[in-house]
Every structure is written in structure tokens, then in C-alpha cells.
Amino acid sequence: MESAFQKGHIEIDFEMDPLPSAGRLLLRSGRLFFRNLPFLAALTLVVYLPAKLLIQLGCYVGNIPGEGLLSYFLMEMADLALSALVIPAALYALVEQQRSGRLAGFGESLRWGWRQWSKTLWNKFKVEITVSLSLLLLIVPGLVAMVKLVFTDAVVAIEGDRETAPLERSRKLSAGHRWSIFLVLLPLGILDMGGTFLAMNALETFASPRVVLALVGSLLAVAEHWLTAAVLLMYLGVAGPDQVGRPGYEATETISRDRANSAAPRINSKARKIRSTSSKP
């Protein structure tokens, strides 16, 4: 998909089934995740583990407790920045697999992730702020905002330079499918929170060293790619021919314009004949 770097977006030139039921989509995304687990794990660990080790080293040198609020804040900010690199890279590889049956190259995927990193990070930050402010009001508005903005990462990674308003694009794509999306996100969110709680509780119980904290945090990021796979399949199911950057999208618009322009003289001619006929006594 070298042309993606030249065009600034990933073309979806293959057919996908419409959005299936929540149960079927969870099964399909689970198969997609576990089938590509070695690749996704390597992609994530090569980015996350060195960065988290450096952060833990900085906390150690700065005498910042591993379980303190400042340490937690630093880790959350690091996760936001690192995921902005890894998620578009993973989506790039998985889209290529949907097209050709083979994952994109490791280095090529990371190149795409780096290309989209700043735009992904900025939009992830906007999503976090929007969802957090909605959660401050009530739980339900926060969940609604989360569902509406679930496609933001996929829009940035796939539609790339063609889409200048990823949050609005996500809202448009999710319209009419929000209950289905919620039923997919709910069990994955419960699994994610449960796994994180159990892992962190065990680490605190056994007073694990900082190296183990960095490793466990990186492995939890690997597990989150089940959600990445689910979001990709949902995106492909709802975007369809309306996706910006799909082959034929611009051509279709051009053909429609040309047909309208060629039809205009005939319409004007018929209108003149009608007016001349009606003016006769």
C-alpha cells in the first residue's frame, strides 16, 4: 500500500459485509485479534515497553512513587501518546490483510503510524476531553459521546488527509448504529477494566518492581487491540460507498455533474417550447 503514503489515505477497494449483529462482530473481531496477536504484540511492545521503562526510570530518579497520583497521570499521558502511534499502525496492517490476506510489513505499518501520529494524538485528546466533560454531567451522556466518537481513530488512520473533521465524521458514521456499537463496546470495556483492575491489584499486593509495572502496562496495551479490531470491522461495515477516499467516489461525483450539465440544455429547450406554446392564442 505504498500509494497510501503518496495519496495521504488508505483506499478501501474491497467489499465488506454490512455491520453484523453485536455477537457476530465480537466473534469476528476476536478471531481477527487472536489470529494476528503475535504481530500486534510485537508492534505494541516495540513502542510501549522502551517508553514505559524510561518513564519508570524517570519516576525512580525523581523519587515519584509508582502508585502515586503523579505517576498515574504520567502513565495515562504516555498511553495516550503511544497509542496515537500504535493504533494507526495496527489499522494500516489489518486493512491490508482484509484486502490481500496478508498483513502489511512491520516497518511500513510503523511508518504509517508515525505519519498519522500528530493528527491522531490531537484528535484523541479532543475525544478524551469531550467524553470526560460529558461524564462529569451524567454517566449516560458520557457513554453516548463515547459511542459517537468511537470511529475517530479509524477515520484518522484510514481516511487520513481527506478528512479534516474526524470527530464529526465519526458522529456521522455512528448515526443509526449506536445501539449496535454500544453492545459491542460494553463487553470489551468490561473485559478491559476487569483485566486492568486484576493486574494492578496483583502488582500492588506483591509490591512489584518498576520493570514489572512497565511490562504489565505494555501487555495490557496489547490486549486493547481486540477493541481496535472490533472498531475496524464496525467502520468497514458502516462506511461503505460513502467512505471518503473510496475508489470511484470522485469519479461518481464527476459523472453526475457531467450528466446534469448535459441535461441542462435539453431541459431549457423543452421549457422554451412550453412557454411558446402557452403564449399562443
MODELLER restraints for C-alpha pairs under 7 A, 6 or more apart:
rsr = mdl.restraints
at = mdl.atoms
rsr.add(forms.Gaussian(group=physical.xy_distance, feature=features.Distance(at['CA:4:A'], at['CA:10:A']), mean=5.10, stdev=0.5))
rsr.add(forms.Gaussian(group=physical.xy_distance, feature=features.Distance(at['CA:8:A'], at['CA:160:A']), mean=5.71, stdev=0.5))
rsr.add(forms.Gaussian(group=physical.xy_distance, feature=features.Distance(at['CA:8:A'], at['CA:161:A']), mean=5.20, stdev=0.5))
rsr.add(forms.Gaussian(group=physical.xy_distance, feature=features.Distance(at['CA:9:A'], at['CA:158:A']), mean=5.67, stdev=0.5))
rsr.add(forms.Gaussian(group=physical.xy_distance, feature=features.Distance(at['CA:9:A'], at['CA:159:A']), mean=4.95, stdev=0.5))
rsr.add(forms.Gaussian(group=physical.xy_distance, feature=features.Distance(at['CA:9:A'], at['CA:160:A']), mean=4.52, stdev=0.5))
rsr.add(forms.Gaussian(group=physical.xy_distance, feature=features.Distance(at['CA:9:A'], at['CA:161:A']), mean=6.08, stdev=0.5))
rsr.add(forms.Gaussian(group=physical.xy_distance, feature=features.Distance(at['CA:9:A'], at['CA:162:A']), mean=6.74, stdev=0.5))
rsr.add(forms.Gaussian(group=physical.xy_distance, feature=features.Distance(at['CA:9:A'], at['CA:245:A']), mean=6.85, stdev=0.5))
rsr.add(forms.Gaussian(group=physical.xy_distance, feature=features.Distance(at['CA:10:A'], at['CA:158:A']), mean=4.93, stdev=0.5))
rsr.add(forms.Gaussian(group=physical.xy_distance, feature=features.Distance(at['CA:10:A'], at['CA:159:A']), mean=6.17, stdev=0.5))
rsr.add(forms.Gaussian(group=physical.xy_distance, feature=features.Distance(at['CA:11:A'], at['CA:245:A']), mean=5.82, stdev=0.5))
rsr.add(forms.Gaussian(group=physical.xy_distance, feature=features.Distance(at['CA:11:A'], at['CA:246:A']), mean=5.47, stdev=0.5))
rsr.add(forms.Gaussian(group=physical.xy_distance, feature=features.Distance(at['CA:11:A'], at['CA:247:A']), mean=6.75, stdev=0.5))
rsr.add(forms.Gaussian(group=physical.xy_distance, feature=features.Distance(at['CA:12:A'], at['CA:246:A']), mean=5.55, stdev=0.5))
rsr.add(forms.Gaussian(group=physical.xy_distance, feature=features.Distance(at['CA:13:A'], at['CA:246:A']), mean=6.57, stdev=0.5))
rsr.add(forms.Gaussian(group=physical.xy_distance, feature=features.Distance(at['CA:13:A'], at['CA:247:A']), mean=6.32, stdev=0.5))
rsr.add(forms.Gaussian(group=physical.xy_distance, feature=features.Distance(at['CA:14:A'], at['CA:99:A']), mean=6.03, stdev=0.5))
rsr.add(forms.Gaussian(group=physical.xy_distance, feature=features.Distance(at['CA:16:A'], at['CA:236:A']), mean=6.40, stdev=0.5))
rsr.add(forms.Gaussian(group=physical.xy_distance, feature=features.Distance(at['CA:16:A'], at['CA:237:A']), mean=6.28, stdev=0.5))
rsr.add(forms.Gaussian(group=physical.xy_distance, feature=features.Distance(at['CA:17:A'], at['CA:237:A']), mean=5.95, stdev=0.5))
rsr.add(forms.Gaussian(group=physical.xy_distance, feature=features.Distance(at['CA:18:A'], at['CA:237:A']), mean=4.42, stdev=0.5))
rsr.add(forms.Gaussian(group=physical.xy_distance, feature=features.Distance(at['CA:18:A'], at['CA:238:A']), mean=6.44, stdev=0.5))
rsr.add(forms.Gaussian(group=physical.xy_distance, feature=features.Distance(at['CA:19:A'], at['CA:234:A']), mean=6.01, stdev=0.5))
rsr.add(forms.Gaussian(group=physical.xy_distance, feature=features.Distance(at['CA:19:A'], at['CA:237:A']), mean=4.28, stdev=0.5))
rsr.add(forms.Gaussian(group=physical.xy_distance, feature=features.Distance(at['CA:19:A'], at['CA:238:A']), mean=6.00, stdev=0.5))
rsr.add(forms.Gaussian(group=physical.xy_distance, feature=features.Distance(at['CA:21:A'], at['CA:180:A']), mean=6.93, stdev=0.5))
rsr.add(forms.Gaussian(group=physical.xy_distance, feature=features.Distance(at['CA:22:A'], at['CA:180:A']), mean=5.84, stdev=0.5))
rsr.add(forms.Gaussian(group=physical.xy_distance, feature=features.Distance(at['CA:22:A'], at['CA:183:A']), mean=5.90, stdev=0.5))
rsr.add(forms.Gaussian(group=physical.xy_distance, feature=features.Distance(at['CA:22:A'], at['CA:184:A']), mean=5.30, stdev=0.5))
rsr.add(forms.Gaussian(group=physical.xy_distance, feature=features.Distance(at['CA:25:A'], at['CA:230:A']), mean=6.94, stdev=0.5))
rsr.add(forms.Gaussian(group=physical.xy_distance, feature=features.Distance(at['CA:26:A'], at['CA:184:A']), mean=6.50, stdev=0.5))
rsr.add(forms.Gaussian(group=physical.xy_distance, feature=features.Distance(at['CA:26:A'], at['CA:230:A']), mean=6.79, stdev=0.5))
rsr.add(forms.Gaussian(group=physical.xy_distance, feature=features.Distance(at['CA:29:A'], at['CA:226:A']), mean=6.54, stdev=0.5))
rsr.add(forms.Gaussian(group=physical.xy_distance, feature=features.Distance(at['CA:29:A'], at['CA:229:A']), mean=5.29, stdev=0.5))
rsr.add(forms.Gaussian(group=physical.xy_distance, feature=features.Distance(at['CA:29:A'], at['CA:230:A']), mean=4.87, stdev=0.5))
rsr.add(forms.Gaussian(group=physical.xy_distance, feature=features.Distance(at['CA:30:A'], at['CA:226:A']), mean=6.29, stdev=0.5))
rsr.add(forms.Gaussian(group=physical.xy_distance, feature=features.Distance(at['CA:32:A'], at['CA:229:A']), mean=6.53, stdev=0.5))
rsr.add(forms.Gaussian(group=physical.xy_distance, feature=features.Distance(at['CA:33:A'], at['CA:225:A']), mean=6.75, stdev=0.5))
rsr.add(forms.Gaussian(group=physical.xy_distance, feature=features.Distance(at['CA:33:A'], at['CA:226:A']), mean=5.33, stdev=0.5))
rsr.add(forms.Gaussian(group=physical.xy_distance, feature=features.Distance(at['CA:33:A'], at['CA:229:A']), mean=6.09, stdev=0.5))
rsr.add(forms.Gaussian(group=physical.xy_distance, feature=features.Distance(at['CA:40:A'], at['CA:90:A']), mean=6.77, stdev=0.5))
rsr.add(forms.Gaussian(group=physical.xy_distance, feature=features.Distance(at['CA:40:A'], at['CA:222:A']), mean=6.75, stdev=0.5))
rsr.add(forms.Gaussian(group=physical.xy_distance, feature=features.Distance(at['CA:41:A'], at['CA:222:A']), mean=5.44, stdev=0.5))
rsr.add(forms.Gaussian(group=physical.xy_distance, feature=features.Distance(at['CA:44:A'], at['CA:86:A']), mean=6.20, stdev=0.5))
rsr.add(forms.Gaussian(group=physical.xy_distance, feature=features.Distance(at['CA:44:A'], at['CA:222:A']), mean=6.06, stdev=0.5))
rsr.add(forms.Gaussian(group=physical.xy_distance, feature=features.Distance(at['CA:45:A'], at['CA:218:A']), mean=6.12, stdev=0.5))
rsr.add(forms.Gaussian(group=physical.xy_distance, feature=features.Distance(at['CA:47:A'], at['CA:82:A']), mean=6.98, stdev=0.5))
rsr.add(forms.Gaussian(group=physical.xy_distance, feature=features.Distance(at['CA:48:A'], at['CA:82:A']), mean=6.48, stdev=0.5))
rsr.add(forms.Gaussian(group=physical.xy_distance, feature=features.Distance(at['CA:48:A'], at['CA:218:A']), mean=5.56, stdev=0.5))
rsr.add(forms.Gaussian(group=physical.xy_distance, feature=features.Distance(at['CA:49:A'], at['CA:214:A']), mean=6.42, stdev=0.5))
rsr.add(forms.Gaussian(group=physical.xy_distance, feature=features.Distance(at['CA:49:A'], at['CA:215:A']), mean=6.32, stdev=0.5))
rsr.add(forms.Gaussian(group=physical.xy_distance, feature=features.Distance(at['CA:49:A'], at['CA:218:A']), mean=5.76, stdev=0.5))
rsr.add(forms.Gaussian(group=physical.xy_distance, feature=features.Distance(at['CA:52:A'], at['CA:214:A']), mean=5.17, stdev=0.5))
rsr.add(forms.Gaussian(group=physical.xy_distance, feature=features.Distance(at['CA:53:A'], at['CA:211:A']), mean=6.47, stdev=0.5))
rsr.add(forms.Gaussian(group=physical.xy_distance, feature=features.Distance(at['CA:53:A'], at['CA:214:A']), mean=5.63, stdev=0.5))
rsr.add(forms.Gaussian(group=physical.xy_distance, feature=features.Distance(at['CA:56:A'], at['CA:210:A']), mean=5.99, stdev=0.5))
rsr.add(forms.Gaussian(group=physical.xy_distance, feature=features.Distance(at['CA:56:A'], at['CA:214:A']), mean=7.00, stdev=0.5))
rsr.add(forms.Gaussian(group=physical.xy_distance, feature=features.Distance(at['CA:64:A'], at['CA:71:A']), mean=6.59, stdev=0.5))
rsr.add(forms.Gaussian(group=physical.xy_distance, feature=features.Distance(at['CA:65:A'], at['CA:71:A']), mean=6.68, stdev=0.5))
rsr.add(forms.Gaussian(group=physical.xy_distance, feature=features.Distance(at['CA:81:A'], at['CA:121:A']), mean=6.16, stdev=0.5))
rsr.add(forms.Gaussian(group=physical.xy_distance, feature=features.Distance(at['CA:84:A'], at['CA:117:A']), mean=5.37, stdev=0.5))
rsr.add(forms.Gaussian(group=physical.xy_distance, feature=features.Distance(at['CA:84:A'], at['CA:120:A']), mean=5.31, stdev=0.5))
rsr.add(forms.Gaussian(group=physical.xy_distance, feature=features.Distance(at['CA:84:A'], at['CA:121:A']), mean=5.08, stdev=0.5))
rsr.add(forms.Gaussian(group=physical.xy_distance, feature=features.Distance(at['CA:85:A'], at['CA:113:A']), mean=4.81, stdev=0.5))
rsr.add(forms.Gaussian(group=physical.xy_distance, feature=features.Distance(at['CA:85:A'], at['CA:114:A']), mean=5.72, stdev=0.5))
rsr.add(forms.Gaussian(group=physical.xy_distance, feature=features.Distance(at['CA:85:A'], at['CA:117:A']), mean=5.03, stdev=0.5))
rsr.add(forms.Gaussian(group=physical.xy_distance, feature=features.Distance(at['CA:86:A'], at['CA:113:A']), mean=6.10, stdev=0.5))
rsr.add(forms.Gaussian(group=physical.xy_distance, feature=features.Distance(at['CA:88:A'], at['CA:112:A']), mean=6.88, stdev=0.5))
rsr.add(forms.Gaussian(group=physical.xy_distance, feature=features.Distance(at['CA:88:A'], at['CA:113:A']), mean=4.78, stdev=0.5))
rsr.add(forms.Gaussian(group=physical.xy_distance, feature=features.Distance(at['CA:88:A'], at['CA:116:A']), mean=6.83, stdev=0.5))
rsr.add(forms.Gaussian(group=physical.xy_distance, feature=features.Distance(at['CA:88:A'], at['CA:157:A']), mean=4.82, stdev=0.5))
rsr.add(forms.Gaussian(group=physical.xy_distance, feature=features.Distance(at['CA:89:A'], at['CA:109:A']), mean=4.57, stdev=0.5))
rsr.add(forms.Gaussian(group=physical.xy_distance, feature=features.Distance(at['CA:89:A'], at['CA:110:A']), mean=5.15, stdev=0.5))
rsr.add(forms.Gaussian(group=physical.xy_distance, feature=features.Distance(at['CA:89:A'], at['CA:112:A']), mean=5.72, stdev=0.5))
rsr.add(forms.Gaussian(group=physical.xy_distance, feature=features.Distance(at['CA:89:A'], at['CA:113:A']), mean=4.14, stdev=0.5))
rsr.add(forms.Gaussian(group=physical.xy_distance, feature=features.Distance(at['CA:90:A'], at['CA:109:A']), mean=6.78, stdev=0.5))
rsr.add(forms.Gaussian(group=physical.xy_distance, feature=features.Distance(at['CA:91:A'], at['CA:157:A']), mean=6.83, stdev=0.5))
rsr.add(forms.Gaussian(group=physical.xy_distance, feature=features.Distance(at['CA:92:A'], at['CA:109:A']), mean=5.88, stdev=0.5))
rsr.add(forms.Gaussian(group=physical.xy_distance, feature=features.Distance(at['CA:93:A'], at['CA:103:A']), mean=5.02, stdev=0.5))
rsr.add(forms.Gaussian(group=physical.xy_distance, feature=features.Distance(at['CA:93:A'], at['CA:104:A']), mean=4.44, stdev=0.5))
rsr.add(forms.Gaussian(group=physical.xy_distance, feature=features.Distance(at['CA:93:A'], at['CA:109:A']), mean=5.82, stdev=0.5))
rsr.add(forms.Gaussian(group=physical.xy_distance, feature=features.Distance(at['CA:94:A'], at['CA:103:A']), mean=6.05, stdev=0.5))
rsr.add(forms.Gaussian(group=physical.xy_distance, feature=features.Distance(at['CA:96:A'], at['CA:102:A']), mean=6.53, stdev=0.5))
rsr.add(forms.Gaussian(group=physical.xy_distance, feature=features.Distance(at['CA:96:A'], at['CA:103:A']), mean=5.65, stdev=0.5))
rsr.add(forms.Gaussian(group=physical.xy_distance, feature=features.Distance(at['CA:96:A'], at['CA:104:A']), mean=5.64, stdev=0.5))
rsr.add(forms.Gaussian(group=physical.xy_distance, feature=features.Distance(at['CA:97:A'], at['CA:103:A']), mean=4.54, stdev=0.5))
rsr.add(forms.Gaussian(group=physical.xy_distance, feature=features.Distance(at['CA:97:A'], at['CA:104:A']), mean=6.92, stdev=0.5))
rsr.add(forms.Gaussian(group=physical.xy_distance, feature=features.Distance(at['CA:116:A'], at['CA:157:A']), mean=6.53, stdev=0.5))
rsr.add(forms.Gaussian(group=physical.xy_distance, feature=features.Distance(at['CA:120:A'], at['CA:153:A']), mean=6.45, stdev=0.5))
rsr.add(forms.Gaussian(group=physical.xy_distance, feature=features.Distance(at['CA:120:A'], at['CA:156:A']), mean=6.16, stdev=0.5))
rsr.add(forms.Gaussian(group=physical.xy_distance, feature=features.Distance(at['CA:127:A'], at['CA:149:A']), mean=6.83, stdev=0.5))
rsr.add(forms.Gaussian(group=physical.xy_distance, feature=features.Distance(at['CA:131:A'], at['CA:142:A']), mean=5.28, stdev=0.5))
rsr.add(forms.Gaussian(group=physical.xy_distance, feature=features.Distance(at['CA:131:A'], at['CA:145:A']), mean=5.65, stdev=0.5))
rsr.add(forms.Gaussian(group=physical.xy_distance, feature=features.Distance(at['CA:131:A'], at['CA:146:A']), mean=5.98, stdev=0.5))
rsr.add(forms.Gaussian(group=physical.xy_distance, feature=features.Distance(at['CA:132:A'], at['CA:142:A']), mean=6.90, stdev=0.5))
rsr.add(forms.Gaussian(group=physical.xy_distance, feature=features.Distance(at['CA:134:A'], at['CA:141:A']), mean=5.40, stdev=0.5))
rsr.add(forms.Gaussian(group=physical.xy_distance, feature=features.Distance(at['CA:134:A'], at['CA:142:A']), mean=4.41, stdev=0.5))
rsr.add(forms.Gaussian(group=physical.xy_distance, feature=features.Distance(at['CA:134:A'], at['CA:145:A']), mean=6.97, stdev=0.5))
rsr.add(forms.Gaussian(group=physical.xy_distance, feature=features.Distance(at['CA:135:A'], at['CA:141:A']), mean=6.40, stdev=0.5))
rsr.add(forms.Gaussian(group=physical.xy_distance, feature=features.Distance(at['CA:135:A'], at['CA:142:A']), mean=4.21, stdev=0.5))
rsr.add(forms.Gaussian(group=physical.xy_distance, feature=features.Distance(at['CA:147:A'], at['CA:178:A']), mean=6.37, stdev=0.5))
rsr.add(forms.Gaussian(group=physical.xy_distance, feature=features.Distance(at['CA:147:A'], at['CA:181:A']), mean=6.62, stdev=0.5))
rsr.add(forms.Gaussian(group=physical.xy_distance, feature=features.Distance(at['CA:147:A'], at['CA:182:A']), mean=6.29, stdev=0.5))
rsr.add(forms.Gaussian(group=physical.xy_distance, feature=features.Distance(at['CA:148:A'], at['CA:170:A']), mean=6.31, stdev=0.5))
rsr.add(forms.Gaussian(group=physical.xy_distance, feature=features.Distance(at['CA:148:A'], at['CA:171:A']), mean=4.83, stdev=0.5))
rsr.add(forms.Gaussian(group=physical.xy_distance, feature=features.Distance(at['CA:148:A'], at['CA:174:A']), mean=5.69, stdev=0.5))
rsr.add(forms.Gaussian(group=physical.xy_distance, feature=features.Distance(at['CA:149:A'], at['CA:167:A']), mean=6.01, stdev=0.5))
rsr.add(forms.Gaussian(group=physical.xy_distance, feature=features.Distance(at['CA:149:A'], at['CA:170:A']), mean=5.29, stdev=0.5))
rsr.add(forms.Gaussian(group=physical.xy_distance, feature=features.Distance(at['CA:149:A'], at['CA:171:A']), mean=5.94, stdev=0.5))
rsr.add(forms.Gaussian(group=physical.xy_distance, feature=features.Distance(at['CA:150:A'], at['CA:170:A']), mean=6.72, stdev=0.5))
rsr.add(forms.Gaussian(group=physical.xy_distance, feature=features.Distance(at['CA:151:A'], at['CA:170:A']), mean=4.92, stdev=0.5))
rsr.add(forms.Gaussian(group=physical.xy_distance, feature=features.Distance(at['CA:151:A'], at['CA:231:A']), mean=6.70, stdev=0.5))
rsr.add(forms.Gaussian(group=physical.xy_distance, feature=features.Distance(at['CA:151:A'], at['CA:235:A']), mean=6.64, stdev=0.5))
rsr.add(forms.Gaussian(group=physical.xy_distance, feature=features.Distance(at['CA:152:A'], at['CA:166:A']), mean=5.48, stdev=0.5))
rsr.add(forms.Gaussian(group=physical.xy_distance, feature=features.Distance(at['CA:152:A'], at['CA:167:A']), mean=5.61, stdev=0.5))
rsr.add(forms.Gaussian(group=physical.xy_distance, feature=features.Distance(at['CA:152:A'], at['CA:170:A']), mean=5.45, stdev=0.5))
rsr.add(forms.Gaussian(group=physical.xy_distance, feature=features.Distance(at['CA:154:A'], at['CA:232:A']), mean=6.60, stdev=0.5))
rsr.add(forms.Gaussian(group=physical.xy_distance, feature=features.Distance(at['CA:155:A'], at['CA:166:A']), mean=5.90, stdev=0.5))
rsr.add(forms.Gaussian(group=physical.xy_distance, feature=features.Distance(at['CA:156:A'], at['CA:166:A']), mean=6.31, stdev=0.5))
rsr.add(forms.Gaussian(group=physical.xy_distance, feature=features.Distance(at['CA:159:A'], at['CA:244:A']), mean=6.24, stdev=0.5))
rsr.add(forms.Gaussian(group=physical.xy_distance, feature=features.Distance(at['CA:159:A'], at['CA:245:A']), mean=6.37, stdev=0.5))
rsr.add(forms.Gaussian(group=physical.xy_distance, feature=features.Distance(at['CA:162:A'], at['CA:244:A']), mean=6.70, stdev=0.5))
rsr.add(forms.Gaussian(group=physical.xy_distance, feature=features.Distance(at['CA:162:A'], at['CA:245:A']), mean=6.84, stdev=0.5))
rsr.add(forms.Gaussian(group=physical.xy_distance, feature=features.Distance(at['CA:173:A'], at['CA:238:A']), mean=6.43, stdev=0.5))
rsr.add(forms.Gaussian(group=physical.xy_distance, feature=features.Distance(at['CA:173:A'], at['CA:239:A']), mean=6.48, stdev=0.5))
rsr.add(forms.Gaussian(group=physical.xy_distance, feature=features.Distance(at['CA:188:A'], at['CA:227:A']), mean=6.66, stdev=0.5))
